[in-house]
Amino acid sequence: MKMLIGGEFVDASDKKVSEVVNPVTGEVVDTVPEATLEDLDRAIALAVEGQREWNAVPLHRKLAILEKYCCLLEENVERISALACEEGGKPIEQCRTEVYANTAIFRIYISAANTFYGKTLPYNAEARSQGDVAFTIHEPLGVFANIVPFNYPVELAAHKLAPMLVTGNSVVLMPSSKTPRTAIVIVEQLLKAGVPAKVVSCVTGRGSVIGAAASADPRVAAVSFTGSTEVGLSLAQTCAKSLRPVSLELGGNDPLIIFDDCDYDLAMAETIGGRIGNAGQTCCASKRFLIQRGIFDRFVADLCARLDKVKMGDPKDPTVELGPCIRESAAITVEQQIQDTLAQGGKLLRGGKRSGAFVEPTVIQVSRETDIAKDMEVFGPVWPVIPFDTMEEAVSIANQTRYGLSSGVISSNIKTAMKVANRIEAGACIINGTGNYRLAHQPFGGYKYSGVGREGAVCTLEEMTRQKMISFKGVLNEE
């Protein structure tokens, strides 16, 4: 496949390509261009021109175009799902769900744009404003450089496109080099729907080259990034030099706190379901499982037994629940994290083995002193289980991390659950569920090193624009 710049499918200017690998087989299934800085420069230059053109399009026309895009994407569900499954290793049903999530997100932002009002300032609120009428309008920021990770390339592409486009911005979309093809198809459908060719491009290649260069380009008004904390910090430092806004959705080591009085079957289902999806490669998936001591032994034994029944294999098989990690190298990293945790005193209760890019479901009992109970984020199907006695102890363990993306608490006592939710240092707390919960309206984002800014229809349009105040000075003063 080729990347899309200015409405044209193009190769890299030096003809170099990146290989797209099937993580199940390790085989190369396709190639995409490995963009040069020259290619990126062209995409940004076109986006500058395209943004002015797009901003001039009436809002109702913009939204009609984006609704047409939703219909086109839904006509391509099987094509996009197959690409996502092949290059990402995600079970095919999860891939289909992700495509429909993309169109749902677009439609919610289409609706939000229709009620994205300016404000009239209080009339005659100050002596010096007597007779003035002042109001605000929203103006687009300009060109966005948006970087999408490998783990949810279709759903997160919507969060990197919909709010920017409905507010009149243009976008240079840069997908992960591991899962680039779905982004190309998404941009293709936007152009077919009527988005002007210069407004949105898909530039493929190494993020360390084009992502870094885009964040430093003075023509780029803002950067939106989802990925690792380390890369996010680097992008933020670059943007800070010119005071450009940056939205960062970064890592997490999210806790799930389960109390003795929980709905046991619900807690078990959430513990498995909140971690096993996408082979555990989800930023807001629960990654630390704090279980009150009264049910700890029984719960952990049942967890291991339930995981024995999980079907792992080829993600094209609709009955498969657990696919591979994104690459064998990623699985090797998870395997090493398991070994490091065992070396720190962790007790292996189930799993621990790797085969190629597959890691079998692994349960390890750990103490709060281990790295995995603090800042070691494991992007794989691993369940570190930690016993606790009191609510205060559970909250203390939950908060002993540099991350604060999401969290969950399961208890039949609403007062207990609310106290935990109030004390947890995270951007979300889900009561009677895991933190692996994201709605298109939700102000999604974290505390501490989990990022800055929020993605969600209730707040993101504010971040995609700047407010301008206009005043008719003295217009209502009596002559």
C-alpha positions in Angstrom: 0.0 0.0 0.0 1.0 3.6 -0.5 0.5 6.6 1.7 -1.9 9.4 0.9 -0.6 12.9 0.6 -2.6 15.7 -1.1 -5.2 13.1 -2.3 -2.6 11.0 -4.1 -1.3 7.6 -3.3 2.5 8.1 -3.3 5.8 6.3 -2.5 8.4 7.8 -0.3 10.6 10.3 -2.2 13.6 7.9 -1.8 11.4 4.8 -2.5 12.2 3.2 0.9 9.5 1.0 2.4 8.7 -0.4 5.8 7.5 -4.0 6.1 4.1 -4.9 7.6 4.4 -8.1 9.5 1.7 -10.6 10.6 2.5 -11.2 14.3 0.9 -14.7 14.2 3.3 -16.0 11.5 6.1 -13.5 11.5 5.7 -13.2 7.8 5.8 -9.9 5.8 2.3 -9.4 4.4 2.8 -5.9 2.8 5.0 -2.9 2.6 4.2 0.8 3.1 6.4 3.9 2.3 8.9 5.0 4.9 8.3 8.7 4.5 11.2 11.1 4.4 11.4 14.6 5.8 10.8 15.9 2.3 7.5 13.9 2.2 6.4 15.2 5.6 7.3 18.8 4.5 5.0 18.4 1.5 2.1 17.0 3.6 2.4 19.9 6.1 2.6 22.6 3.4 -0.6 21.2 1.8 -2.3 21.0 5.2 -1.6 24.7 5.7 -3.4 25.5 2.4 -6.1 22.9 3.0 -6.9 24.3 6.5 -7.9 27.6 5.1 -10.0 26.0 2.4 -11.7 23.7 4.9 -12.4 26.4 7.4 -14.3 28.3 4.8 -16.7 25.4 4.2 -19.9 26.0 6.1 -20.3 23.9 9.2 -23.4 22.1 7.9 -21.5 21.1 4.7 -18.6 19.8 6.7 -20.8 17.7 8.9 -22.6 16.3 5.9 -19.3 15.2 4.4 -18.2 13.5 7.6 -21.6 11.7 7.8 -21.0 10.4 4.3 -17.6 9.2 5.4 -19.2 7.2 8.2 -21.4 5.5 5.7 -18.5 4.7 3.4 -16.4 3.3 6.3 -19.3 1.0 7.3 -19.3 -0.3 3.7 -15.7 -1.3 4.3 -16.0 -3.0 7.7 -14.8 -6.4 6.5 -11.9 -4.9 4.5 -10.6 -2.8 7.3 -11.2 -5.5 10.0 -9.2 -8.0 7.9 -6.3 -5.5 7.6 -6.4 -4.8 11.3 -6.5 -8.4 12.2 -3.7 -9.4 9.9 -1.2 -6.6 10.9 -2.2 -6.2 14.6 -3.1 -9.7 15.6 -6.3 -8.6 17.3 -9.2 -11.1 17.2 -11.4 -10.4 14.2 -14.5 -9.7 16.3 -12.7 -7.0 18.2 -11.5 -5.5 14.9 -15.1 -5.3 13.7 -16.1 -3.6 16.9 -13.3 -1.1 16.5 -14.5 -0.1 13.0 -18.0 0.6 14.3 -16.5 2.5 17.2 -14.8 4.8 14.7 -18.0 5.8 13.0 -19.8 6.2 16.4 -17.1 8.6 17.5 -17.4 10.6 14.3 -21.2 10.8 14.7 -21.0 11.9 18.3 -18.5 14.7 17.3 -20.8 15.7 14.4 -23.6 16.1 16.9 -21.4 18.0 19.4 -20.3 20.4 16.7 -23.9 21.5 16.2 -24.1 22.7 19.8 -20.6 24.1 20.2 -21.7 27.6 21.1 -19.9 30.8 21.8 -20.9 32.8 24.8 -22.3 36.2 25.5 -20.4 38.0 28.3 -22.5 39.4 31.2 -24.2 42.7 30.1 -23.2 45.8 32.0 -21.3 43.7 34.6 -18.7 46.4 35.0 -18.9 50.1 35.0 -16.2 50.3 32.2 -18.3 48.0 30.0 -21.5 50.0 30.2 -23.4 49.7 27.0 -21.0 47.1 25.5 -22.0 43.8 23.9 -19.3 41.2 24.0 -19.3 37.6 22.9 -16.9 34.8 22.0 -16.4 32.7 18.9 -14.3 29.5 18.4 -11.6 29.5 15.8 -9.5 26.5 14.6 -5.9 26.2 15.7 -4.6 25.2 12.2 -2.6 22.2 11.3 -2.6 19.2 13.7 0.1 16.5 13.7 -1.6 13.4 15.1 0.2 10.2 16.0 -1.8 7.0 16.4 -0.5 3.9 18.2 -0.6 0.3 17.1 -3.0 -1.1 19.6 -6.3 0.6 18.5 -5.4 2.0 15.1 -9.0 2.4 13.9 -10.8 3.6 17.0 -8.0 6.0 18.0 -7.8 7.4 14.4 -11.3 8.7 15.0 -10.2 10.5 18.1 -7.3 12.0 16.1 -9.5 13.1 13.2 -13.1 13.8 14.1 -12.7 16.7 16.6 -10.1 18.4 14.5 -12.1 18.2 11.3 -15.5 19.3 12.7 -13.8 22.4 14.1 -12.1 23.4 10.8 -8.6 22.2 11.4 -6.5 20.1 9.0 -4.6 16.9 10.0 -1.4 15.1 9.1 -2.1 11.6 10.4 0.9 9.4 11.3 -0.1 5.8 12.1 2.2 3.3 13.9 4.7 1.7 11.5 3.4 -1.6 12.8 -0.3 -1.1 11.9 -0.3 1.6 9.1 -2.7 0.2 6.5 -6.1 0.9 8.2 -5.2 4.6 8.6 -4.6 4.8 4.8 -8.0 3.3 4.1 -9.6 5.6 6.7 -8.1 8.7 5.0 -9.1 7.3 1.6 -12.7 7.2 2.7 -12.6 10.7 4.1 -11.4 12.0 0.7 -14.0 10.0 -1.1 -16.7 11.5 1.1 -15.6 15.0 0.0 -13.0 16.2 2.5 -10.6 18.4 0.3 -7.5 16.6 -0.7 -5.1 19.0 1.1 -7.0 18.8 4.4 -6.0 15.4 5.6 -3.0 13.2 4.7 -1.7 9.9 5.9 2.1 9.8 6.2 3.6 6.4 7.0 7.0 5.8 8.5 9.0 5.8 11.7 7.6 7.9 14.4 11.1 8.7 15.7 11.7 10.5 12.4 8.5 12.0 11.1 6.7 12.3 14.5 9.7 14.2 16.0 10.1 16.4 12.9 6.3 17.2 12.8 6.3 18.3 16.4 9.2 20.7 15.8 7.7 22.2 12.6 6.6 25.8 13.2 3.7 25.3 10.7 2.1 22.7 13.0 -0.2 24.4 15.4 -0.7 21.5 17.8 0.2 17.8 18.4 -2.0 15.0 19.5 -0.2 11.8 20.6 -1.2 8.5 22.1 1.6 6.2 23.1 4.4 5.8 25.5 5.2 8.2 28.3 8.8 8.5 27.2 7.9 9.6 23.7 5.1 11.9 25.1 7.6 13.7 27.3 9.9 14.3 24.4 7.1 15.7 22.2 5.9 18.0 25.1 9.4 19.4 25.5 9.7 20.1 21.8 6.3 21.8 21.6 7.0 23.8 24.8 9.8 25.7 23.0 7.2 27.5 20.9 4.2 27.3 23.3 2.2 25.1 21.1 -0.5 23.0 22.7 0.0 19.2 22.9 -2.5 16.5 23.9 -0.9 13.4 25.4 -2.6 10.1 26.3 0.2 8.0 27.7 0.9 4.9 29.8 -0.9 3.4 32.7 -0.5 0.8 35.4 -4.2 0.8 36.4 -5.5 -0.8 39.5 -8.6 -2.9 39.9 -9.6 -3.1 43.6 -11.9 -6.0 44.5 -13.5 -6.1 48.0 -14.7 -9.2 49.9 -18.3 -8.1 49.5 -18.2 -7.9 45.7 -20.5 -9.6 43.3 -18.1 -12.5 42.8 -19.1 -13.5 39.3 -19.1 -9.9 38.1 -15.7 -9.4 39.6 -14.3 -12.5 37.9 -15.8 -11.6 34.6 -14.4 -8.0 34.8 -11.0 -9.3 35.9 -10.7 -11.5 32.9 -12.5 -9.3 30.3 -10.7 -6.1 31.4 -7.3 -7.5 30.7 -7.6 -10.2 28.0 -8.8 -8.0 25.1 -6.1 -7.2 22.5 -3.8 -9.5 24.4 -3.6 -7.0 27.3 -2.1 -4.3 25.0 -4.5 -1.6 26.1 -3.4 1.6 27.9 -6.4 1.7 30.3 -6.6 -2.1 30.9 -6.3 -3.2 34.5 -2.7 -4.1 35.2 -2.7 -4.5 38.9 -5.4 -6.6 40.7 -5.8 -5.8 44.4 -8.0 -8.4 46.1 -9.1 -8.3 49.7 -7.6 -11.1 51.7 -10.9 -12.7 52.7 -11.6 -13.9 49.2 -8.0 -13.8 47.8 -7.1 -17.5 47.8 -10.5 -18.6 46.3 -10.6 -15.8 43.8 -7.0 -16.4 42.5 -7.6 -20.2 42.2 -10.8 -19.5 40.3 -9.1 -17.0 38.1 -6.4 -19.5 37.1 -9.1 -22.1 36.4 -11.1 -19.7 34.2 -8.0 -18.7 32.3 -7.3 -22.3 31.5 -10.4 -22.2 29.3 -9.4 -19.1 27.3 -8.8 -20.0 23.7 -5.5 -18.6 22.3 -4.6 -18.8 18.6 -5.1 -17.4 15.2 -7.1 -14.1 15.6 -8.9 -14.8 12.3 -10.8 -17.6 14.1 -13.9 -15.9 15.5 -13.8 -18.2 18.6 -10.3 -17.1 19.6 -10.3 -14.8 22.6 -6.5 -14.2 22.9 -4.2 -13.3 20.1 -0.5 -12.5 19.9 1.4 -9.5 21.1 2.1 -7.0 18.3 5.6 -8.5 17.6 7.7 -11.3 18.9 10.0 -8.7 20.3 7.1 -7.3 22.4 6.3 -10.8 23.7 10.0 -11.2 24.6 9.7 -8.0 26.6 6.7 -9.3 28.5 8.5 -12.6 29.1 11.4 -10.7 30.6 9.1 -8.6 32.8 7.6 -11.9 34.1 11.0 -13.2 34.9 12.1 -9.9 36.6 8.9 -10.1 38.7 9.6 -13.7 39.8 13.2 -12.7 40.7 11.8 -10.0 43.0 9.8 -12.7 44.9 6.7 -13.0 42.8 5.0 -16.4 42.9 4.0 -17.9 39.5 0.5 -19.3 39.8 -0.3 -19.8 36.1 1.3 -19.5 32.7 4.6 -17.7 32.2 5.5 -19.2 28.9 6.0 -17.6 25.5 5.8 -19.1 22.0 6.7 -16.6 19.2 4.5 -13.5 19.7 2.1 -15.4 22.0 2.2 -15.1 25.7 0.0 -17.5 27.6 -2.3 -15.9 30.3 0.0 -15.5 33.3 -1.0 -15.0 37.0 1.6 -13.9 39.5 1.1 -13.2 43.2 3.2 -10.2 44.2 3.9 -7.9 47.1 3.4 -4.1 46.9 7.2 -3.7 46.9 7.7 -5.2 43.4 8.2 -3.1 40.3 5.1 -4.5 38.7 3.1 -3.2 41.7 4.4 0.3 41.1 5.7 1.6 37.7 6.3 -1.5 35.5 3.6 -1.3 32.8 3.2 -4.7 31.2 1.7 -4.7 27.8 0.6 -8.3 27.7 -1.8 -10.9 29.2 -0.4 -10.8 32.8 -2.4 -10.6 36.0 -0.3 -9.5 39.0 -2.5 -10.2 42.1 -1.9 -8.4 45.3 -3.7 -9.1 48.6 -4.8 -6.3 50.9 -6.7 -6.0 54.2 -8.2 -2.5 54.5 -9.5 0.1 52.1 -6.7 2.5 53.2 -4.1 -0.1 52.3 -5.7 -0.7 48.9 -5.8 3.0 48.1 -2.2 3.4 49.2 -1.1 0.6 46.9 -3.2 1.9 44.0 -1.6 5.3 44.2 2.0 4.2 44.6 2.7 4.7 40.9 3.8 7.5 38.6 0.8 6.7 36.4 -2.9 7.7 36.8 -4.8 6.9 33.7 -7.8 4.9 34.9 -9.0 2.5 37.7 -11.8 0.3 38.9 -13.3 -0.8 42.2 -15.8 -3.6 42.8 -17.8 -3.6 46.0 -21.4 -4.1 47.0 -21.1 -1.2 49.4 -21.6 2.0 47.5 -20.1 4.1 50.3 -16.9 2.0 50.1 -16.8 2.3 46.3 -17.3 6.0 46.4 -14.6 6.6 49.0 -12.2 4.7 46.9 -13.2 6.6 43.7 -12.7 9.9 45.5 -9.2 9.0 46.7 -7.8 7.3 43.6 -5.3 9.4 41.7 -6.5 8.7 38.2 -8.5 10.3 35.4 -11.3 7.8 35.8 -12.7 5.3 38.3 -15.2 2.8 37.2 -17.4 1.4 40.0 -18.2 -2.3 39.6 -16.0 -2.5 36.5 -12.4 -2.2 35.3 -10.8 1.0 34.1 -10.8 -0.5 30.6 -13.8 1.7 29.8 -14.0 4.5 27.3 -17.0 6.3 25.9 -16.8 8.8 23.1 -18.3 11.5 25.3 -16.0 10.7 28.2 -13.2 13.2 29.1 -10.6 10.5 28.6 -7.1 11.1 30.0 -4.9 10.7 33.0 -3.2 12.2 36.0 0.6 12.4 36.6 2.7 10.7 33.9 -0.4 9.3 32.1 -0.7 12.5 30.1 -2.2 16.0 29.6 -5.4 17.0 28.0 -8.6 15.1 27.5 -10.2 13.3 24.5 -14.0 13.3 24.5 -16.9 15.1 22.9 -17.8 16.9 26.2 -14.5 18.7 26.2 -12.2 18.2 23.2 -13.7 20.7 20.9 -12.5 23.4 23.3 -9.0 22.0 23.0 -9.2 21.9 19.2 -10.0 25.7 19.0 -9.1 29.0 20.5 -11.6 31.5 21.8 -11.8 35.0 20.4 -13.7 37.7 22.2 -15.5 40.3 20.0 -17.0 43.5 21.6 -19.3 46.1 20.2 -18.1 48.9 22.4 -20.8 51.3 23.6 -23.3 49.9 21.1 -26.2 50.1 23.6 -25.3 53.4 25.2 -27.9 56.1 25.0 -27.1 58.9 22.7 
